[in-house]
């Protein structure tokens, strides 16, 4: 049984209308209908809420549904890539600040330190943009 049928059957078994579920999840009734007809699939957060509302395991809802499993895997991969990009960006900014302080003290000039830091920042931004591009392409 695919997820759309599981969602519809469990909603009816629990005695809820599509409107009631839509209010609980803060989505439109049409969204619930689309999930139950297989036109779209809920995100992982909605699936967790639905499993709680219907008092069924998340595993039961998504097991053997290839579309959902692939969507969940893709969502997890995107989050990892975004976190990696943010981490690299943070490290890069810290390196830029450190290099600004070091070159300022060593060279004795603000302009040299600032120039070096801007070059470092540019390189960091290129890396972050490449990581985010992989996520959203």
For each residue, the residues with C-beta under 8 A, 3 or more apart:
1: 5 6 9 64
2: 5 6 38 65 67
3: 6 7 35 38 41 61 62 65 67 68
4: 7 8 35 36 37 38
5: 1 2 8 9
6: 1 2 3 9 10 56 60 61
7: 3 4 10 11 35 36 42 50 61
8: 4 5 11 12 36
9: 1 5 6 12 13
10: 6 7 13 14 50 54 56
11: 7 8 14 16 17 18 21 32 36 54
12: 8 9 15 16
13: 9 10 54
14: 10 11 53 54 55
15: 12
16: 11 12 20 21 53
17: 11 20 21
18: 11 21 22 29 32 33 36
19: 22 23 29
20: 16 17 23 24
21: 11 16 17 18 24 25 32 50 53
22: 18 19 25 26 27 28 29 31 32
23: 19 20 26
24: 20 21 49 53
25: 21 22 32 46 49 50
26: 22 23
27: 22 31 32 46
28: 22 31 32
29: 18 19 22 32 33
30: 33 34
31: 22 27 28 34 35 40
32: 11 18 21 22 25 27 28 29 35 36
33: 18 29 30 36 37 39
34: 30 31 37 39 40
35: 3 4 7 31 32 38 39 40 41 42
36: 4 7 8 11 18 32 33
37: 4 33 34
38: 2 3 4 35
39: 33 34 35
40: 31 34 35
41: 3 35 67 68 71
42: 7 35 46 47 50
43: 46 47 71 75
44: 47 48 72 75
45: 48 49
46: 25 27 42 43 49 50
47: 42 43 44 50 51 58 61 62 68
48: 44 45 51 52 58
49: 24 25 45 46 52 53
50: 7 10 21 25 42 46 47 53 54 61
51: 47 48 54 55 56 57 58 60 61
52: 48 49 55
53: 14 16 21 24 49 50
54: 10 11 13 14 50 51
55: 14 51 52
56: 6 10 51 60 61
57: 51 60 61
58: 47 48 51 61 62
59: 62 63
60: 6 51 56 57 63
61: 3 6 7 47 50 51 56 57 58 65 68
62: 3 47 58 59 65 68 69 72
63: 59 60
64: 1
65: 2 3 61 62 68 69
66: 69 70
67: 2 3 41 70 71
68: 3 41 47 61 62 65 71 72
69: 62 65 66 72 73
70: 66 67 73 74
71: 41 43 67 68 74 75
72: 44 62 68 69 75 76
73: 69 70 76 77
74: 70 71 77 78
75: 43 44 71 72 78 79
76: 72 73 79 80
77: 73 74 80 81
78: 74 75 81 82 135
79: 75 76 82 83
80: 76 77 83 84
81: 77 78 84 85 131 132 134 135
82: 78 79 85 86 132 135
83: 79 80 86 87
84: 80 81 87 88 131
85: 81 82 88 89 128 131 132 135
86: 82 83 89 90 128
87: 83 84 90 91
88: 84 85 91 92 124 127 128 131
89: 85 86 92 93 124 125 128
90: 86 87 93 94
91: 87 88 94 95 124
92: 88 89 95 96 120 121 123 124 125 127 128
93: 89 90 96 97 121 124
94: 90 91 97 98
95: 91 92 98 99 120 124
96: 92 93 99 100 117 120 121 124
97: 93 94 100 101 117
98: 94 95 101 102
99: 95 96 102 103 113 116 117 120
100: 96 97 103 104 113 114 116 117
101: 97 98 104 105 113
102: 98 99 105 106 113
103: 99 100 106 107 112 113 116 117
104: 100 101 107 108 109 110 112 113
105: 101 102 108
106: 102 103
107: 103 104 112 113
108: 104 105
109: 104 112 113
110: 104 113 114
111: 114 115
112: 103 104 107 109 115 116
113: 99 100 101 102 103 104 107 109 110 116 117
114: 100 110 111 117 118
115: 111 112 118 119
116: 99 100 103 112 113 119 120
117: 96 97 99 100 103 113 114 120 121
118: 114 115 121 122
119: 115 116 122 123
120: 92 95 96 99 116 117 123 124
121: 92 93 96 117 118 124 125
122: 118 119 125 126
123: 92 119 120 126 127
124: 88 89 91 92 93 95 96 120 121 127 128
125: 89 92 121 122 128 129
126: 122 123 129 130
127: 88 92 123 124 130 131
128: 85 86 88 89 92 124 125 131 132
129: 125 126 132 133
130: 126 127 133 134
131: 81 84 85 88 127 128 134 135
132: 81 82 85 128 129 135 136
133: 129 130 136 137
134: 81 130 131 137
135: 78 81 82 85 131 132
136: 132 133
137: 133 134
